[in-house]
Amino acid sequence: MRTSIRIATATVTAASLGLLLTACGGGEKGGDKGKDAPKASASATSAAPDAKALSAAELEKLIVGQADLKGYQVEQAKAADLAKPGDIVTDKAACLPLAEAMSSIAIGNAPASARRVAVETPKTEKGATGAPDGVLDALGAPATAVTLGSHDGGGAQTALASLKTAGTECAGGFTATVGSEKTKITKVAPETVSVGEEAIAFTVTTDMEGAPWTSKVVAFRQGNTLASFFVYSLVGKVDALPKTVIDAQAAKLG
């Protein structure tokens, strides 16, 4: 199987596969407890013109963790698995924010960011497919890459506006390139979402070796912090927005 929807899943596949193995075994990862970490004040995220971006350490306290998402396995993706700003080139400049959101990159050159991957655990030890330990069900479970980016002044509003523009100008598709690998997005369709001070969501269809893969992109702003979510499944189809993950993240941002 191809490793990724190139830009789309390459950045989160390694982490989600590790989570699937843990989920099917019924254990919990110990690297991201979440519960005992002191919570940064959400009031620090102000959209005032003189607002200062939160630090990476502050965002680490605000991003969702294992304790915030019961029924999920949550992990911090390894730096080696993640794309960096500047790694991605799009054939239409306006589409870059969408490609960044799909690659777990904080949109708009955020000075600081934090990232997690959450995968819903199988409901039963034997999945609906009959596979032991629900392995096939787990492989079909949506994985959600969560990214927090904090901006100075009105940077978060500008970043979200650029994503809205991408949704309009790139509705008919675009091509994104990382190194020598190209990804063809064929359609970007709007979704309805209401969260935070302002929000936007899309269903994205990608050409995966001739077959359509659907995924979801969601972003919302709270003060000068922008939360973005990229949702995909290893079987190539995502039907719904990750409401549980979005609501948990919104609650932490306050």
C-alpha positions in Angstrom: 0.0 0.0 0.0 1.3 3.5 -0.8 2.6 5.1 2.3 0.5 8.2 2.1 -1.8 10.4 0.3 1.6 11.9 -0.2 1.3 15.3 1.5 -1.9 14.4 3.2 -1.1 11.3 5.2 2.7 11.0 5.0 3.1 13.3 8.0 0.8 11.4 10.3 0.7 7.8 9.1 3.7 6.6 11.1 2.2 7.9 14.4 -1.3 6.6 13.7 -0.1 3.1 12.8 1.7 2.9 16.1 -1.4 4.0 17.9 -3.5 1.4 16.1 -1.2 -1.4 17.4 -1.6 0.0 20.9 -5.4 0.4 20.5 -5.9 -3.2 19.3 -3.9 -4.4 22.3 -6.1 -2.5 24.7 -3.2 -0.6 26.3 -2.5 3.1 26.7 0.5 5.0 25.6 2.3 6.6 28.5 4.0 9.5 26.6 1.1 12.0 26.7 -0.8 11.7 30.0 -2.4 15.1 29.7 -4.3 14.9 33.0 -1.5 16.0 35.3 0.0 18.7 33.0 -0.8 22.2 34.3 -3.2 24.0 32.0 -2.3 27.2 30.4 -4.8 30.0 30.8 -7.0 30.2 27.7 -7.5 33.8 28.4 -3.9 34.3 27.3 -5.1 33.8 23.7 -6.3 37.3 22.8 -7.0 38.5 19.3 -6.0 42.1 20.3 -3.6 43.9 17.9 -0.8 43.8 20.5 -1.4 40.1 21.5 1.8 38.0 21.7 1.9 34.4 20.4 2.0 31.7 23.1 5.2 29.7 23.4 5.5 26.1 22.3 5.5 25.1 26.0 2.2 26.9 26.6 0.6 25.3 23.6 1.7 21.9 24.8 -0.4 22.5 27.9 -3.4 23.5 25.8 -3.4 20.8 23.1 -5.6 17.7 23.7 -4.0 14.8 25.4 -4.8 11.2 26.4 -6.8 12.3 29.5 -9.0 14.5 27.3 -10.1 11.9 24.8 -11.6 8.7 26.4 -11.9 6.0 23.8 -8.9 7.3 21.8 -5.2 6.7 21.7 -3.3 10.0 21.6 0.3 10.4 20.7 2.8 13.2 19.9 4.0 12.6 16.4 7.8 12.3 16.0 9.5 15.2 14.4 10.9 12.9 11.7 7.4 12.0 10.6 6.3 15.7 10.2 6.6 18.1 7.3 8.0 21.5 8.0 7.0 24.9 6.6 8.6 25.3 3.2 8.6 21.5 2.4 5.4 21.8 0.4 4.9 23.5 -3.0 1.4 23.9 -4.6 0.7 24.7 -8.3 -1.7 27.4 -7.1 -0.3 29.7 -4.4 -3.7 30.2 -2.8 -3.9 26.4 -2.1 -0.8 26.3 0.2 -2.7 26.9 3.5 -4.9 23.9 2.7 -1.9 21.7 1.9 -0.3 22.8 5.1 -3.4 21.9 7.1 -3.4 18.5 5.5 0.3 18.1 6.5 -0.1 19.0 10.2 1.7 22.3 9.7 0.5 25.3 11.6 -1.0 27.6 9.0 0.4 31.0 8.4 4.0 30.7 9.7 2.9 30.5 13.3 5.9 31.3 15.6 5.0 28.3 17.8 3.0 25.1 17.4 2.1 21.8 19.0 0.8 18.6 17.3 -0.9 15.4 18.3 -2.5 12.4 16.5 -5.6 10.8 17.9 -7.1 7.4 16.8 -10.4 6.0 18.0 -10.0 2.6 19.6 -12.0 -0.4 18.5 -15.3 -0.8 20.4 -14.9 -4.5 20.9 -12.1 -7.0 21.0 -13.3 -8.6 17.8 -14.3 -6.1 15.1 -17.4 -6.2 12.9 -15.2 -7.8 10.2 -14.5 -10.7 12.5 -10.8 -10.1 12.6 -9.2 -10.9 16.0 -8.6 -7.9 18.2 -10.6 -5.6 15.8 -7.5 -5.0 13.7 -9.3 -4.3 10.5 -11.8 -2.1 12.2 -9.0 -0.2 13.8 -7.3 0.3 10.4 -10.6 1.8 9.1 -11.0 4.1 12.1 -10.4 7.8 11.3 -7.1 9.3 12.6 -7.2 12.9 13.5 -4.0 15.0 13.3 -4.4 18.0 15.6 -2.3 21.1 15.3 -2.2 24.3 17.4 -0.5 27.4 16.1 -0.3 30.7 18.0 0.2 34.0 16.3 1.1 37.6 17.2 -1.6 40.2 16.8 -4.2 39.3 14.2 -2.1 36.5 12.6 -4.6 33.8 13.5 -7.4 35.7 11.8 -5.2 36.2 8.7 -4.3 32.5 8.7 -7.9 31.3 8.9 -8.9 33.8 6.2 -6.2 32.3 3.9 -7.6 28.8 4.5 -11.1 30.1 3.6 -9.7 31.6 0.4 -8.1 28.2 -0.4 -11.4 26.4 0.0 -12.9 28.8 -2.6 -10.1 29.1 -5.1 -9.1 25.5 -4.9 -12.5 23.9 -5.0 -11.8 22.3 -8.4 -8.5 20.8 -7.2 -4.8 21.5 -7.1 -1.5 19.7 -7.1 0.9 19.7 -4.1 4.5 18.5 -4.2 6.9 17.4 -1.5 10.3 16.7 -2.9 9.7 14.6 -6.0 6.3 13.3 -4.8 3.2 14.9 -6.2 -0.4 14.7 -4.8 -3.4 15.5 -6.9 -6.3 16.9 -5.0 -9.4 16.7 -7.2 -12.1 18.4 -5.2 -12.5 20.6 -2.1 -16.1 20.9 -0.8 -17.3 23.0 2.1 -18.7 21.5 5.3 -20.7 23.0 8.1 -19.0 23.5 11.5 -19.6 25.8 14.5 -16.9 26.1 17.1 -14.6 28.7 18.6 -14.8 32.4 17.5 -14.8 31.4 13.8 -14.4 28.1 12.0 -14.3 26.4 8.6 -14.3 22.9 7.4 -13.9 21.0 4.1 -14.2 17.5 2.6 -11.1 16.9 0.4 -11.0 14.3 -2.3 -7.6 13.1 -3.4 -6.6 11.0 -6.4 -4.9 8.0 -4.8 -3.5 6.0 -7.8 -6.7 6.4 -9.6 -9.0 5.8 -6.6 -10.8 8.7 -4.7 -9.7 9.2 -1.1 -11.8 11.4 1.1 -10.6 13.3 4.1 -11.7 16.2 6.2 -10.0 19.5 7.1 -11.3 21.6 10.0 -9.9 24.8 11.6 -11.2 27.2 14.3 -9.8 30.2 16.0 -9.9 31.1 19.6 -8.2 34.4 20.3 -4.8 34.4 18.6 -4.6 30.6 18.6 -5.6 28.5 15.5 -6.5 24.9 15.9 -6.5 22.8 12.7 -7.5 19.1 12.2 -6.8 16.8 9.4 -8.9 13.6 9.4 -8.2 10.5 7.3 -8.6 6.8 7.3 -6.2 4.2 6.0 -9.1 2.7 4.0 -9.5 6.0 2.2 -12.9 7.2 3.4 -13.9 9.6 6.2 -17.7 10.2 6.6 -17.9 12.7 9.5 -16.1 15.5 11.2 -14.2 14.5 14.4 -16.7 16.2 16.7 -15.4 14.5 19.9 -11.8 15.7 19.2 -12.9 19.1 18.1 -15.1 19.7 21.2 -12.3 18.4 23.5 -9.8 20.8 21.9 -12.3 23.7 22.1 -12.9 23.0 25.8 -9.1 23.2 26.5 -8.8 26.5 24.7 -11.7 27.9 26.7 
